[in-house]
């Protein structure tokens, strides 16, 4: 939520783009604490709505797309799954790919011993992401909900957070994407909460695949240059994306290939842009409040 940019996961995006016939779009959402949580979720939602409304400009098929991310990006993808379904915009979503997501609200626990997740205690001192770093990042999350944002009260901002701070509290888990793939790291303090969320999604009648990379720390997905499991993670993600878009993992399988952008010039292109803007405005107005 607080760090990262378009370069952070560029290697994974490039890997997918090179191996799967698809368009890969990365979203650079605003960060906390400069902007209030859940700014990353709302920026990403705006981006998805814009892309779907202007799908010809992006040369994509709006009836066949996936959402994905790693760490907080994975959490955003999972939450957007709920929001798009509630807004009636999830019909084309074929799958959600979530690598090492953060699910639970760590603010509720003063120490790892108070957490219901054994992985919090088992991995409280692990490198790259441990208990102290989790609490440090969490401080930024709630610090962002302050009076430093003109025209918006702290009470209004806390209302906007809703259940986003803890996806285990999502009000409805039924009717989500045809498949949810969750990759977890064996020595990640976030491992067990991700597995627990995946199980709740499965119990609600959704297809779920959980893949654990044993012995790996939270950030291993960025180490594909030196770790075999880092490379395996990238290959697994490619397989899931391919299966969702061009195989049997996504519903309503269609022929391979993507919708191509017809050549348009002058007034025709401007008319399309205007139509896309109108669709985008309408879609955003249909998004229910959290």
Secondary structure, DSSP 8 states (H G I E B T S, - for coil): --S--TTTTHHHHHHHHHHSSS---------TTTS-TTHHHHHHHHHHHHHHHTHHHHT--TTSEEEEEETHHHHHHHHHHHHHHHTT--TTEEEEEEES---S-GGG-SSGGGSS-HHHHHTTT-SSS-HHHHHHHHHHHHHTSSTTSTT--HHHHHHHHTTTT-GGG-S--SS--SEEEEEEETT-TTHHHHHHHHHHHHHTT-EEEEEEETT--GGGGG-TTT-HHHHHHHHHHHHHHHHHHHSSSSSS---SS--------HHHHHHHHHHHHHHHHHHHHHS---
